[in-house]
Amino acid sequence: MLDATLSLNRWVRLFESLRSHVGSTRAGSQTSKQLCTTLAAQGVWKGNATPGTRISCQVGTVWITCSGDARDYLLHAGQELIVPQSGMVVVQAIGAVSTFCWSSPYCGRRKR
């Protein structure tokens, strides 16, 4: 039974890594990049945000902490947060498996 459990855990990790994908969205004439990822129950993801970064919960519930912000945010499926300032952002799945998308308004813009 232990071997079956280990094998199942490997398949779950593989599935979660395959569920993470990068897509592109076009808003007006500017292209922005969007990262969608699925976190296992209680899974954690970290990233650096710029002001205006949009985090949207697609499935489940996520808890979001932004460096320099005294508040924490709890998003349910269908809700989103626009990050107010630059810094580290930590996203954690609460309860069951959760999926969130992250899009930065500055990805895809060329520097002049």
Secondary structure, 3 states (H helix, E strand, C coil): CHHHHHHHHHHHHHHHHHHCEEEEEEECCEEEEEEEEEECCCCEEEEEECCCCEEEEEECEEEEEECCCCCEEEEECCCEEECCCCEEEEEEECCCCEEEEEEECCCCCCCC
